[in-house]
Amino acid sequence: MGDTTPFDEMYNPDGSVREPYRALAGWLSEQPDKALGLMQADAEAIFRRLGITFAVYGSDEGTEKVIPFDVIPRIIAAQEWRKLSKGIEQRVKALNAFLYDVYHRQEILRAGRVPEKLILNNAAFCPQMMGLEPAKGVYAHIIGVDLVRVGADGYYVLEDNLRTPSGVSYMLEDREAMMILAPDLFQRSKVAPVENYPENLRRTLESVAPVNSRGTPVIAVLTPGIYNSAYFEHSFLADQMGAQLCEGHDLFVDGGKVYMRTTTGPERVDVVYRRIDDDYLDPLTFRPDSMLGVPGIFDAYRAGNVTLVNAPGTGIADDKAVYTYVPEIIEFYLGEKSLLQNVPTYNCTDQDEREWVLENIADLVVKEVHGSGGYGMMVGPTATEEMHEEFKRKILARPDNYIVQPTLALSTCPTHINGDVAPRHVDLRPYVLVGDEVRITPGGLTRVALKQGSLVVNSSQGGGTKDTWVLED
C-alpha cells in the first residue's frame, strides 16, 4: 500500500511487455499514424447510432453525452481471471447468506460479529422484508463488484453493488464496437465471449420465478422511464432478453398477482427485474407519493406470486459501513478466509481513528456512506485545502456518515489520448448473476480516468470505458 507507483498492466518495470499484452503490443506497433484516431471517431459514430448516451445531472452543457470509449482493450490473463472469479463467487454467496440471516434469525448480530445498530438503524434496512422467503433464497440476483488493481497479484474490492448495478450495456456495446473496429486483433487472441450475458440474465430470472407460475415465466423490466440516466440500458436489456419494458402504470395488481396491460388484455407477470429504487417501488408499502411504482406489488411479492429482482432491502449488504465487515461475513457464513481483499478502511466513529484521519486528511479518500457515482466524495491528494477543511467539519458533525480509505495507486492501462498512447488509471466492475447457479461474465466493465493523474473513473465525472478481454487458455 505504501508504494505509490501505480502498477502498469501492459509493461514490466524494465519496459518489457507483460505476457497478456504481447499480441496487442504487436498490433499497436503495426498501426499507421492516424489509425487509432480514426478508430476513435468510428467508435463515437457507432455509439451515437446505437443511441448509447447517459444523462449528466446538474451540467450546463447538453444533458445527453456519449460515454467516451477507448479503443485499446484492457487484457486479463486466464489464470488471473480464475482467481478473481473464485473470489467474486465466494463474496456473492456470503452476501446473499448475510441478507437471508439479517431478514430472518439475525444470528450474525446475536453473535456480535456485526454491530446490531449498524444494521437495524440503517436507512437501507427494510423491516418489511423480515421473515419473507425469496425464491431459491436469493436476495441479490444481479451484482456488480467494483475492483481495483494495485499490483501483479493485488486486487482490492472497492465496493459491492447489490441494489441496481448499471453499466452492463456498455460492457456489451464496447465489445460489439471493438469487433467491428478491430476484427484483426481478435484473430490474434482467444478472447472469452461476453455476448451471452442477456441470455444468462434471462435464465437467471426464469430460475427464480414463483413456484406457482405456469409455462415459460413472463419477465418484465420495470424502468422509471425515459428521463432516467440508465434508460438506454433498461430498454437494451429488455430487448436483448425478449422481455417487456414497462413503466409503473403498465403493471397492476389484481387478486394478489401482478399483470401487465397489453393490447390483447392483461397478462400475468412472474418476474420483475426492477430498475427502480426500493423507496419508489410500491406507494402502498414504501413512499406514498411515488408515481413510478406499482401499488400492491410488495404484497404480491410477500405472497410468493411474483419475484422482485433484486429483492428490496439488499442495500443493507452494500452499505459502505457494512463493507468493512465483509471479510467477517464471509468467515461467519462460509467458514472461509476472504479470497479478495477489502481496502483498509478507517472508522470515524472511533475517536483515535477519527483524530488520525483529521490529521492526515490530505492523503486520504473520504466517502459518504450513502453517496454514489463519485458524488459526495473527496480525494485528498487532488483536493484543495478548503475542501480538506470542509470535509473535516463534515466528519466532525456526522462521523457515522463517512468512511475513509488510503488513496490507492490504481493500476494503469495504455489509453489513446489525442493521437498518443499514454497510461491512464482504470477500475473494473465484473457482473455476477445469482439464481439456480452463479454466472460470472468474463471481464466486465473497465472504466478509465481520461484526465492525466485522475483517479475518478465515474462517467458522470469525465471517465470513459474500455473493452475488457479475458484471455482463454
ABEGO torsion letter per residue (X at the ends): XABABBBBAABBAAGBBBAAAAAAAAAAAABBAAAAAAAAAAAAAAAAAAGBBBBBBGBABBABBBBBBBABBBBBBAAAAAAAAAAAAAAAAAAAAAAAAAABAGAAAAAGABBAAAAAABAABBAAABGBBBBGGBABABBBBBBBBABAABBBBABBBABBBBGAAAAAAAAAAAAAABAAAAAABBBBBAAAAAAAAAAAAAAABBAABBEBBBBBBBBAEAABAAAAAAAAAAAAAGBBBBBAAABBBBGGBBBBBBAAEBBBBABBBBABBAAAABAAABBAABAABBBGAAAAAAAGABBBOBBBGAAAAABAAAAAAAAAAAAAAAGBBBABBBBBBBBAABAAAAAAAAAAAAABBBBBAABBGGBGBBBAAABBAAAAAAAAAAAAABAAABBBBBBBBBBBBBBBBGGBBBBBBBBBBBBBBBBABBBBBBEEBBBBBABBGBABABAAAGBBBBBBBBBBX
